[in-house]
Amino acid sequence: IGILLLFATLGRLVWRLFQPTPRLEGRRLEVIAAHLGHIGLYAVVLLVMVSGYLISTANGRGVSVFGWFEVPALLQNFPNQASLAGDVHWYSALTLMLLAAGHTLAALKHHWFDRNKTLVRMMNPAHAQRSARGVN
């Protein structure tokens, strides 16, 4: 499942390069925090998946994805690879949970306290697309 999620995440990153994103609302500091938060979320998601891959391939064997195909072990035989990658995987997963909770709280804050359309835009892709084009 992790390999499929990695491919989906990489596809999402490529998609974001070519698709307009909605304008961020809020004060300058909030916009900067949102931008850095999104970069952080993507970075930690990738770190969780790559470290999981390194755990799975530490023995030199590739990762079979439901018998459909195999992802070869590109990096292997590093000293303590499985345990080091396991530590990175564990702590990055905890960090991801904290960032996701912070993201959720920020969205709820925007919705309930600031009364802006951030949460609506997150939940409604059509609204987000109109917002990205400047139509609202």
MARNUKE-327281 format. One line per 3 residues: their letters; for each residue x, y, z of N, C-alpha, C. Coordinates in steps of 0.05 Angstrom, whole numbers, always signed. Example, Ala and Ser with C-alpha at 12.3 -4.5 7.8 and 13.67 -1.06 7.14 Angstrom:
BEGIN
AS> +264 -114 +156 +246 -90 +156 +264 -66 +156; +257 -45 +142 +273 -21 +143 +258 +1 +157
***
This chain:
BEGIN
IGI> +17 -24 +0 +0 +0 +0 +18 +25 +0; +40 +24 +15 +57 +47 +16 +69 +55 -11; +76 +36 -27 +87 +42 -54 +65 +55 -71
LLL> +41 +45 -70 +19 +57 -85 +14 +85 -75; +15 +90 -49 +11 +117 -38 +34 +135 -47; +58 +124 -48 +81 +140 -58 +77 +149 -87
FAT> +68 +130 -104 +63 +138 -132 +40 +158 -133; +19 +155 -118 -3 +174 -118 +6 +201 -108; +23 +202 -88 +34 +228 -78 +51 +241 -98
LGR> +68 +226 -111 +85 +238 -132 +68 +248 -155; +47 +233 -162 +28 +243 -183 +15 +269 -174; +7 +270 -149 -5 +294 -138 +14 +318 -140
LVW> +39 +314 -133 +59 +335 -135 +62 +345 -163; +63 +327 -182 +65 +334 -211 +40 +350 -219; +17 +340 -210 -8 +354 -216 -8 +383 -206
RLF> +2 +386 -182 +3 +413 -170 +21 +432 -185; +41 +421 -198 +59 +438 -214 +45 +451 -237; +25 +437 -248 +12 +447 -273 -16 +458 -269
QPT> -27 +455 -245 -54 +465 -240 -53 +490 -222; -70 +509 -227 -70 +533 -210 -82 +525 -182; -71 +537 -162 -81 +532 -135 -96 +557 -126
PRL> -116 +553 -108 -131 +576 -99 -114 +596 -85; -121 +622 -88 -107 +643 -73 -111 +638 -44; -90 +641 -28 -93 +638 +1 -104 +664 +13
EGR> -122 +660 +31 -134 +683 +45 -120 +687 +72; -122 +711 +82 -112 +717 +108 -90 +737 +108; -79 +742 +132 -57 +761 +135 -32 +748 +124
RLE> -12 +765 +120 +13 +756 +108 +26 +733 +123; +26 +735 +150 +38 +714 +166 +22 +688 +163; -4 +689 +161 -20 +665 +157 -15 +653 +130
VIA> -12 +669 +109 -6 +659 +82 +21 +645 +82; +41 +657 +95 +68 +645 +97 +66 +618 +112; +52 +619 +135 +49 +595 +151 +35 +572 +136
AHL> +14 +580 +120 +0 +560 +104 +18 +548 +83; +34 +565 +70 +52 +555 +49 +73 +536 +61; +85 +545 +83 +105 +528 +96 +93 +502 +107
GHI> +68 +504 +118 +55 +481 +128 +49 +460 +106; +41 +470 +82 +36 +451 +60 +62 +438 +51; +84 +454 +49 +110 +442 +42 +118 +422 +63
GLY> +114 +428 +88 +121 +410 +109 +105 +384 +108; +79 +386 +102 +63 +362 +100 +73 +344 +77; +78 +356 +54 +87 +339 +32 +115 +327 +38
AVV> +132 +343 +50 +159 +332 +57 +158 +309 +76; +141 +312 +97 +139 +291 +117 +125 +266 +106; +105 +270 +89 +91 +247 +76 +112 +232 +59
LLV> +128 +246 +44 +148 +232 +28 +169 +219 +45; +177 +231 +68 +196 +219 +86 +185 +193 +98; +160 +193 +106 +147 +169 +117 +149 +147 +96
MVS> +142 +153 +71 +141 +132 +51 +168 +122 +43; +187 +140 +39 +214 +132 +32 +227 +116 +54; +223 +124 +79 +235 +108 +101 +222 +81 +103
GYL> +196 +79 +97 +183 +53 +96 +194 +35 +75; +199 +47 +52 +212 +33 +30 +240 +22 +39; +255 +39 +52 +282 +31 +61 +281 +9 +82
IST> +260 +9 +99 +257 -13 +118 +252 -39 +102; +233 -38 +83 +225 -61 +68 +247 -73 +50; +266 -56 +42 +286 -65 +23 +314 -69 +37
ANG> +315 -67 +63 +340 -69 +77 +354 -96 +73; +338 -117 +68 +349 -143 +64 +358 -148 +35; +355 -128 +18 +364 -131 -10 +343 -140 -29
RGV> +319 -147 -19 +297 -156 -37 +279 -132 -43; +268 -133 -67 +249 -112 -75 +223 -114 -60; +205 -95 -66 +179 -95 -53 +158 -103 -74
SVF> +144 -126 -69 +123 -135 -87 +98 -119 -80; +86 -108 -101 +61 -93 -97 +37 -110 -106; +27 -125 -87 +4 -143 -91 +8 -163 -114
GWF> +33 -169 -120 +39 -188 -141 +36 -175 -169; +29 -150 -171 +26 -137 -196 +53 -130 -208; +71 -119 -192 +98 -112 -201 +115 -110 -177
EVP> +141 -108 -181 +160 -106 -159 +177 -81 -162; +180 -67 -140 +198 -44 -139 +225 -54 -128; +246 -51 -144 +272 -62 -135 +284 -48 -111
ALL> +301 -62 -98 +316 -50 -75 +339 -34 -87; +336 -7 -88 +356 +10 -99 +378 +16 -79; +370 +21 -55 +390 +26 -33 +388 +3 -13
QNF> +411 -8 -7 +411 -31 +11 +438 -35 +24; +438 -51 +44 +463 -59 +58 +477 -36 +71; +463 -16 +79 +475 +5 +96 +475 -6 +124
PNQ> +495 +1 +140 +495 -9 +168 +470 +0 +183; +456 -19 +195 +432 -14 +211 +410 +0 +194; +409 -6 +169 +389 +7 +151 +361 +4 +162
ASL> +353 -20 +168 +326 -25 +177 +319 -10 +203; +337 -11 +222 +331 +2 +247 +332 +33 +245; +351 +43 +230 +352 +73 +226 +328 +82 +210
AGD> +322 +68 +189 +298 +76 +173 +273 +72 +190; +272 +52 +207 +250 +48 +225 +246 +72 +244; +268 +82 +255 +267 +105 +273 +256 +129 +258
VHW> +267 +134 +234 +258 +157 +218 +229 +153 +211; +221 +129 +204 +193 +123 +197 +174 +130 +220; +182 +120 +244 +166 +124 +268 +162 +154 +275
YSA> +185 +168 +276 +184 +196 +284 +171 +214 +263; +176 +208 +237 +164 +223 +216 +134 +218 +215; +125 +193 +221 +96 +188 +223 +83 +204 +246
LTL> +97 +205 +269 +86 +221 +291 +85 +250 +283; +105 +260 +270 +106 +288 +260 +83 +293 +241; +78 +274 +223 +57 +276 +204 +30 +278 +218
MLL> +26 +262 +238 +1 +264 +253 -3 +291 +266; +19 +302 +277 +17 +328 +290 +11 +350 +269; +25 +348 +246 +20 +368 +225 -9 +366 +214
AAG> -19 +341 +211 -46 +337 +202 -66 +349 +222; -61 +345 +248 -78 +356 +268 -77 +386 +267; -53 +398 +264 -50 +427 +262 -65 +437 +238
HTL> -63 +423 +216 -77 +431 +191 -107 +431 +195; -117 +411 +209 -145 +409 +215 -154 +432 +233; -139 +437 +254 -146 +459 +272 -145 +486 +257
AAL> -125 +490 +240 -124 +515 +225 -148 +518 +207; -156 +497 +193 -180 +498 +176 -205 +505 +192; -208 +492 +215 -231 +498 +232 -230 +526 +243
KHH> -207 +536 +250 -204 +564 +259 -213 +583 +237; -204 +578 +212 -212 +596 +190 -242 +595 +186; -254 +572 +190 -283 +569 +185 -299 +581 +207
WFD> -293 +575 +232 -310 +583 +254 -303 +611 +266; -278 +618 +267 -270 +643 +279 -266 +665 +259; -252 +659 +237 -247 +680 +217 -271 +683 +198
RNK> -288 +663 +196 -311 +663 +179 -304 +667 +149; -281 +655 +141 -275 +657 +112 -280 +630 +99; -275 +628 +73 -283 +605 +57 -261 +583 +54
TLV> -241 +584 +71 -219 +565 +69 -229 +536 +70; -244 +529 +90 -254 +502 +93 -273 +494 +71; -290 +512 +63 -308 +507 +40 -292 +501 +15
RMM> -271 +516 +10 -254 +512 -13 -239 +485 -12; -232 +477 +13 -218 +451 +16 -237 +428 +10; -262 +431 +18 -282 +409 +16 -296 +409 -11
NPA> -295 +431 -26 -310 +433 -51 -291 +440 -74; -282 +420 -89 -262 +425 -110 -272 +445 -131; -298 +445 -137 -308 +464 -157 -305 +493 -147
HAQ> -311 +497 -122 -307 +524 -110 -278 +532 -110; -260 +513 -105 -232 +519 -105 -222 +526 -133; -232 +513 -153 -224 +519 -181 -233 +547 -189
RSA> -258 +554 -181 -267 +581 -187 -250 +602 -172; -243 +595 -148 -226 +614 -132 -199 +617 -144; -188 +595 -155 -161 +596 -167 -161 +614 -192
RGV> -184 +615 -206 -186 +632 -229 -194 +660 -222; -199 +665 -196 -206 +692 -188 -236 +697 -190; -252 +676 -195 -281 +679 -197 -292 +670 -170
N> -309 +686 -158 -320 +679 -132 -346 +692 -127
***
